[in-house]
Amino acid sequence: MRKLKLRYGENPHQIPSYVYFEPRTNSPLKNLKKITGRELSYINFTDITAGLETVRMFKEPAAVVIKHNSPSGIALGKSSEEALRRAVSADPVSAFGGVVILNKPIDEKTAKAFADFKEDRVQMDIVAAPSLSKKAEVIIHKVRKTTGIYTFGTIPQKRSNSKHLKYFYGGYVSQPWDDNIEKSFKDWKCVTKKKPTGQQLKQMQVAWKFISRIRSNSIIVVDEVIPMTRGIGSGQTARIFSTEIALKHAGKHTKGAILASDSFFPFPDSVALAAKYKIAAIVQQGGSMNDQASIDAANKAKLPMVFTYRRAFWH
């Protein structure tokens, strides 16, 4: 069913494209409604899709800034305002021209954050949330008239379709959605001499949800206490490259933080580098033939390391 016309395809020279929906889908994307600002391009729409997949995992207020279908910052908060400010501050440079998705309505306080972002020379191209107040709409529009403000209604807890389809030239691949991540937590195991604290384990679980919606290969650094990303390294062809990027982005926030890897470490180099940056704990898939080398490196640095025994790739 054809529902939504887009400004243009992946690039401006590609003719205007359309979004099609399954007849009985309960996807909130079919309820996407423009309130004000710019029309959506192909990338704007796929960015909203990627953001929705991230924030739908959380019951608490969550915000994500998306650039090219991958998060530049993800955060939770006691309110939408707090989650939004944290998500932007995670990487304000990349947030410029980004797409912001929230899982809770935008109120006046949340909208006022956009004025502060502008003062810091951070501007958003698209903002999407379940709903927003009229005052919030006016505030965001005043900050930047071209910012596209969109609503999509309630996010269903359960999907109407059990299969995730990926299209290619001539057909598609079908697989189950990678949901129910929390159920895998019971299978985690600490493989090092030093064990994680309760707070570290809690942050590891948050990190594992975050990383499950970040483009692979990915390494992320999550704050020691605050449920937010501090550094993201993604889309690299070598895990050590992603590690270097994530640690560099996190900067001073690496000390005491959690490092998560969406797959196993083939070599101990990422663990050694994490220790150098004073990371406090590591969570990774495990399952490499070279696991013991990574365990030895963690033990040498007195780092607790947990294996999830579940990969978190997202392509």
Secondary structure, 3 states (H helix, E strand, C coil): CEEEECCCCCCCCCCCCEEECCCCCCCHHHHCEEEECCCCCHHHHHHHHHHHHHHCCCCCCEEEEEECCEEEEEEECCCHHHHHHHHHHCCHHHHCCEEEEECCCECHHHHHHHHHHHHCCCCEEEEEECCECHHHHHHHHHHCCCCEEEECCCCCCCCCCCEEEEEECCEEEEEECCCCHHHHHHHCEECCCCCCCHHHHHHHHHHHHHHCCCCCCCEEEECCCCCEEEEEECCCCCHHHHHHHHHHHHHHHHCCCEEEECCCCCCCHHHHHHHHCCCCEEEECCCCCCHHHHHHHHHHCCCCEEECCCCCCCC
